[in-house]
């Protein structure tokens, strides 16, 4: 049942869109098709990811007020009540970002497997009205063979991942008491996402193929631009008063 849902709703539609793009792109450049497909998927997910980014930024703005509540000396029940009222006043949801990320994960994995398995279009997944591309040019812009491992693209995937983490809204760490496990865990996760995860991304991108690396680069660049745009649109996030 799960495989049927996966194939019907996620994997097959993405494979067919990729095949259609390869067929209409002059020279059948799969690299260009991957970039276009990645941008299309990111555009569809844009409302969800934008809400997630704005939610994280809003929580960061609420950090000083949440810290005051923690240090007020009020009972746990009163702190919980004040925190709830603060979230309600500013229409903030501390879990919205996590929920939206969970919604996006299956789509992102499906897109990943499309580039990992669907580039030959010979596994019977194409719809009857989608013709298999006649030309399959694996040399992106006539230069890079994305069907093979690429050190250059892997490095660019890792670098773009670093900047994607760099421009993410900073986590609201000050709400945790100094020296506690919550504070240490939050700081550790933030540091690993910024300095460790890019190396993991680069390693995976190199281990698989240039196609996956190109997907990761395109996705990260889109996310970086989206995060910069969200930061400039400060009027989207109410000021804390």
N, C-alpha and C positions, 0 to 999 in steps of 0.2 A: 504493500500500500504506500509506504513512504517513498519507495523508488518510483512508483507511478506518479506521485505528486511531484517529486523532484524532476523527473523527465518532462512531464507535461507542462508544468507551470514555469520552471526555471531553465533547465538545461537545453531542451530542444528549441524553445523560442530564441535563445541567445545564439545557438549554433546556426539557426536558419537566418537570423539577421546578419551574422558574420558572413555567411555564404553569399547572401544577397549583396552585401557591400563589396566583397571581393570581386563578384561578377560585374559590378558596374564601375569599379575603379579602373581607370586605364592602366593596363599592364598587370592587373591583378595583384597589386602590392598589398600583401597581407599586413605589413606593418602599418600602413595608412588605415586599413580597415580596422585594425585593433584599436588605434587611437580614436577613430570615429565611434566605434562601438562603446569603448570605455566612456567617452564623453556623453554619449546618449544615455547610458545607464546612470552616470553621475547626475545628469540633468533630471532624470526621472526621480532619483533619490534626493535631489536638492532640497525640497521642502522639509524632508525628515532630518537631513543632516544640518540644515540651517537652524532648525528649531533646537537641535542638540547643541550646536555651537553657542547659540544665544542663551540657552539654558545654563551652560557652563559659565558663560561670562556673567550672567545675572547672579549666579551663586557666588562668584568671586566678589561681586559688588556688595553682596550681603554679608560677606565674611566679618567685617568689623562689628556689625550689629549682632551677629551670632556669637561673636567672641564676648561682647558685653553681657549677653544673656548668660553665657557660661560662667562669667566671673561675678555675676550679680549676687551670688550667695543664696538665691531662691531655691526652694525645694525642687526636686526632679520633676514633680507634676507641674509646678508653676513654670519651670524652664520649658517643658514640652509645650505648654499652652502658649507661651510667648513666642516660641519658635514657629508653631503652627500659624499663629496670627500674623507673624512676619511674612511667612511664605504666602499666606492668603492675600495680604495687602499688596505684595509685589507680584502676585501670580507666578510664583516660582515653585518648581517641583524638583527636589533633589534627585529623583529617580528617573526623570524624563530622558536625560541623556543616555542612561543605561538601556532603557526600554527601546529607544530609537535605534541604538547600536545593534541590539539583539534582532530587530526587524531587518536590518541591513545585512547581517552576517550571511544568511542563506544565499542572498543575491550575489554578494561578493564572492562566495565560494563557488557558486555556479559559473560566474564569469571566469574565475580562475581555471576551472576544469574545462571550460570551452577552449581556452588558449592552450591548455595542457593536452587535450585529447582530440579537439574538434578541427584541427587545421587541415586534415586531409579529406574530410567530408566523404568518407567511404564506409561509414559504420551504420548506414541505414536510418539516420536521424532526420534527414531532410524531408520537408513537407512535399507533397506532390506538385505543388505550384511553385516550388523553389528549385531552380535548376542548379546542378553542381557546377561550380565555376570551371571554365575551361582552362584558364591560366592561374597558376598558383606561384606567385613570385615571392619567395622567402627572403629576398635581398631588399631590405628596407631602404628605399630611395636609391636602390642600385648599389649600396655600399655595404651595409651590415647584414649578415646572414642570421636572421632571428630564429631560424630553425635549429641553430647550434648554440652552444654556450658562448656568452659574450662577457668578457671581463669589463669592458667599457660600460655596457648597459647595466651590469650588476652594480658597478661602482656608482653610477648615476642613480640607480634605484635606492641604494643606501644613503646617498647624499640627500636626495629628495625626501626620504623618510625622516632624516634628521630635521630638516627645515619644516616639514609638516608637523612634527612634534614641537618644534621651537615656537611656532606661531599659534599653537593651541592655547586656549585660555588657561592660565595657571590654576591648579587645584586649590580649593579653599582649605588650606592646611591649618590656618590659625584657629579654626574652630575646635581642633583637638587640643587637649591639655599638653603642655610641653613635656617631653620625655616619655609620653605614653606610647603604647604599641600602635595606636591609630595614627599618631603623628609620624612615627618612624616608618610605618608601612606606606603612608601616603607619599612621603618624601622619596622613599626607595622606589616606588612605582613610577613616580615622575622622572627620576633620574634614569631608570632603566628604559623607559619609553623614549627618552631623548638621546641617551648615549649607548645603550646596549642593543635595542631593537633594530636600529639601522644596520648594524653588523649582521644581525640575523636575517634581515630582509635581503641584504646584499649576498649572503651565503646561499639562501634559498633561490634567489633570482639566478645566480650563476649555476647552481646545481641542476636547475630544470632546463631553461632555454631562454634565448633572447626575447622570445615572444612574451613570456611571463614578465620578464624584466621591463619590457616596453609598456605593458599594461600597468605595472606598479608605478613607473615613472609618470605616466599620464595621469593616473589616479591621484598621485601625491601632488602634482602640480596643480590640478584642479582644486584639491582640498586646500592647498596653500593660498591660492587666489581667493577661495571662498572665505577662509579665515581672515585674510587681510580685509576683504570687503566687509565682513561682519564687524570687525574692529572699527572701521571708518564710519559705519552706520550706527553711531552711538545712540541716535534717536530711537532705534529699535528696542533699546534696553532702558527701561525707566530708571531714573536716578533714585538712589536710596536717600530718603529724607526721614 
